[in-house]
Amino acid sequence: MEIKTIANELNSLAYHGRGIIIGKSADSKKAVTAYFIMGRSENSRNRVFVAEGDAMRTKAFDESKMTDPHLIIYYPVRVLGNKTIVTNGDQTDTLYELMDKQMTFEQALRTREFEDDKPNFTPRISGIIRLENDGMNYAMSILKSAEGDDSSCERFTYAYSNPIAGKAKFIHTYNCDGNPLPSFEGEPKTLELPDVSIDELTDLIWTNLNEDNKVSLFVRYIDIESGKAETRIVNKNK
């Protein structure tokens, strides 16, 4: 298994698309998650992250320039009891609503498919963190078209029980830049999670995202014992 540093991985591609990182802090005390968006079009780049209680939503930076809110405006982060949901689309709401009705993470996502943004058919990536019995576990999912064929949806779920401290998993939407954009392939990548403060991790991720394409970043540390959360948001548009 290849383990990369955050800096090396983020510098390996100019365009990851959207990305979710989840792991356990080096001291085993915190669940760590980050979500970032990148953009190539003016419409995609015209966004900011906005905190809304313990949730987070996207918002148009300049409302007059927003040409199509479809697939652009959504809640990437919502909290349901001891569960923190992080996704790249409105499947956040699907997970929140159906898991509140006792469906599992995987069952809820079976009601959804990849995005309808032909010809890219952007994958829907999702993550969930659960705090239980003074510990944490998490899962990640990707829903993607089969080799760009929109008649076939491939569904992959990866579950991590009692994750190793100081390590994180990283999943993103695109394998590389291109036209159309090729979907992410394989299992989530394993990254070293350095023993740093939330501000230092936020700076590390933001600094190493491609300057031209990065748009917004969300980082959250959740104390595993108490459930208390600390959040940082960085927006390129100010």
PEFEN-V50192 format. One record per helix or strand of 2 or more residues. SS is the DSSP state (H for helix, E for strand). FROM is the first residue (numbers start at 1). TO is the last residue. Records with the same first field share a line. If there is no record, write none. Layout:
SS=FROM-TO + FROM-TO
This chain:
E=3-4 + 18-24 + 30-38 + 47-52 + 55-60 + 75-80 + 83-87 + 124-132 + 135-146 + 149-161 + 167-172 + 189-192 + 214-223 + 229-235
H=6-11 + 42-45 + 63-65 + 91-99 + 105-109 + 198-208
